[in-house]
């Protein structure tokens, strides 16, 4: 998507000179919108929005300011134009759409009955059917769909264990027009089902087949709903209205199956039904469809996950219009903003200072200000202000209802008998003490059910020495004879950002973080795990950011929960729920303000993380226990099955790789099936030792798979192993996990001698008898701790630091044995940070996302090794090179595919990868032992690569054809490395961090890598 820049000079808004420009993407729809501030209602009374033509002439354009939602939006008619600005006008009426403009109208037929019409569809809302859409007509084809019905509903289990469904269209509703203009219209609906309040905003745009739907659910208790279905378009099984379906996870439409065939589901970020002429589609983070050829109804649903909290917001999209191909739907649902707003030449997003009531309690430092509500209102956090540049507020709590902490209590140690206390709960006394650079809040005499005044809570917030951050600590005292503390949420920041405006740096994904623009969908993220490998989260509004980091050197289990766009840090307490227990977090949560983008957050985190126990052994270059053999691997192969098959494909790989050293990850070397009969791996397949010896003689790193976490509970040996298995809160029942094998696999407690001995013996036999020079121990860094409540194991029950400490102790004798046995390399799955000192490298195999950023390399470059860049054989050459090039720039060892890269049809794929592998090996001082300093700014005229990565789940991506990073070696030398992932030579002007004030034009050959030493 190419953006055309506007360089204009329209000024004189208010007392200060300001220049506002709006850059619209060239393939944007006819009507576009952008978020603006709450002050723009006054601004637009005096200003006009104008389009700038090629000759510089200004033409006023139709616009409307939509203030019906939480964030105001400026909506205007672009009509293919890309350059706009604000100018002051003397007055007059707001310009209206011309005759050529798209149309939009709402016809009110009766109270609660209305019809929406635009060029793509006509539909009806009825208060008698939950306010949901119905009776869809497609004007371009003249066809009508009266079979469609929306099956939005809430589902929960009753006392007998059966599912009860409560259908929204059966409930009375109110339907009202909140906005009705030729450019945008908003219909708001509200209803209630089983004590759940449901309100929706349907945001219709002129000329657009896409409708935004914002739905909010609220309940006074935390009822556990197993499913909440939103935008669930359905059709009767007997009358399949559409003939094919498609989703973001597939490349081509699939035909609807014949009646009687097995029904099947499909999913993706969007799903669609089509008859070849017209289509209906839903889009969200996880949309789902169902081909009801022999059961249920045909449907596509935007969201249907479970819900247990007080509120649940959802931001969804619905498409009604002409049938499109895969690319067409992707463009319709592209989440990238189509309008870039600049103020005085700088990118701008709507921000506002923190509004502090006069009776609030305030803690203020150089770069941070935090406001708390009154004692009567529970001392809730009203918000946090970044003061490093212009004041920018994070957190938008409602005075009187602001939250700060929540405690979950168990009665008599029973996890099913719970109670929640929070900062609003009645208590004997609430006080605040003003200390030097700190505030200490107290809630004394909290009374859980059946007792009086048995809990006290203390929250201390202290400024750091730099004045840009604060550390939050929570303490609890418990005098109860029945209740014990099981879980805390602290701090709780209400509406940390408004939906769709800020960017969120979420601690998820293969590379440690994803930078999510226009963040509107909350989620729960559990640490430590492969899915959440670091314990920090940040939010950015323009140049201003706020970072929340749990300063927990014990790497205890916790979750970053952004549900409802509130932020709550959940902590599983040690001795969870034991009567009298009061084990609040033993660490501080740092809230830091910053400017300059997410890299500042990463480097602040690095300064803390490289002082923790998992990095205490120092960087790789100074570690005596690190097996440097892993450093010399240039390319990885994922192999499996018999020794003969593995040696054959290894021989093929060696011939293709030439001088590049090879690592072979060997699955299914054992006679038992995969994920079956663990941990009874021996006897191995016949000939394995000989195959290992042959590959080692060829210089190959041979790395067999074992699972260092699971025992098959369906085999006889589990009878004796049961005592070492992780137990549920009842202290007796073991956990069961199901994978593709359908075996009941149980996580084992790493504190137990039985499990430690078993893993040690397996590794010893592989090293001593089989002769391997590497071992992969699956799931250690990938899986969340299985909270163990077996008191006989001697560790705190449930939460605590025992899990990661125990794996460190489990691995110590294995590492010692590996060192004695010719320096055997030890690796594990994924890349959770607390396991860095226990393993030589991490398998970073998770599916890549276009939103990934190199957070882990930014933090831990020089301290560990990440390997694997797997792709699907269906990926185009451009798509393949884009991922390989980006992984290389971020320091990753490449490969870990099956044999397909060695096929003649993929010779260009392999050739590009081998260029990258050789470059990485030639610059190990930087890519392995050095530090990733940052990314090069991509020149504005760099072409984009837009394609699909086909691993499950498949995803579309769009990224620059040329990218670059900067690395620093231990001796201070710096290296800029650039890749051109396209098949075209690129001549671009780069600003290198070499002290020069002028840009340097570089010629990058097709599919190339270029390294440039820097002073």
Secondary structure, DSSP 4 states (H G I P E B T S, - for coil): -PBPP-------BTTB---EEEEEBTT--SEEEEE--TTHHHHTTTEEEEEE-TTS-EEE--EEEE-SSSS-EEEEE-TT--EEEEEE----PPP---TTS--EEEEEEETTEEEEEESS-EEEEEGGGTT-EEEEEETTTTEEE-S-EE--EEEEE-TTS-EEEEEGGGS-EEEEEEEE-SSEEEEEEEEEETTEEEEEEEEEETT-SEEEEEEEEE-SS---BSEEEEEEEEE-TTS---SEEEETT-SS-EEPPPTTSPPEEEEEEEEEEE-SSEEEEEEEEEEEEEE-SSSS-EEEEEE---B-SSEEEEEEEEEEEE---HHHHHHHT--S-SEEEEETTEE-----PPP--TT-EEEE-SSEEEEE--TTTTT-EEEEEE-SSS-EEE--PPTTT---EEEEEEETTEEEEEEEEETTS--SEEEEEEETTEEEEEEEEE--TT-SS-EEEEEEEEE-TTSSEEEEEEEEEE--SSEEEEEEEEEEETTSS-TTTSEEEES-STTEEEEETT-----EEEESSSSS-SSEEEEEETTEEEEEEE--TT---EEEE-GGG-EEEEEEPBTTT-TT-----SS-EEEEEEES-HHHHHHHHHHHHTTSGGGTT--GGG-SS--GGGGG--EEEEEES-HHHHHHHHHHHHHHHTTS-EEEEEE--BSSPTTSSTT--PSBPTTHHHHHHHHHHTT-EEEEEEESSEEETTSTTHHHHGGGB-B-TTSSPBP-B--TT---EEEBPTTSHHHHHHHHHHHHHIIIII--SEEEEETTTTSPP--B--GGG-S-SBSSTHHHHHHHHHHHHHHHHHHHTT--EEEEES--GGGGGG-SEEE--SPP-TTEEEHHHHHHBTTB-EE-----TTS-HHHHHHHHHHHHHTTPBEEEE-GGGGSGGGHHHHHHHHHHHHHHHHTHHHHTTSEEEEEPPPPTTPPEEEEEE-SSSPEEEEEESEEEEEEE-TTS-EEEEEEE-SSS-EEEEE--SSS-SS-EEEEE-TTEEEEEEE-
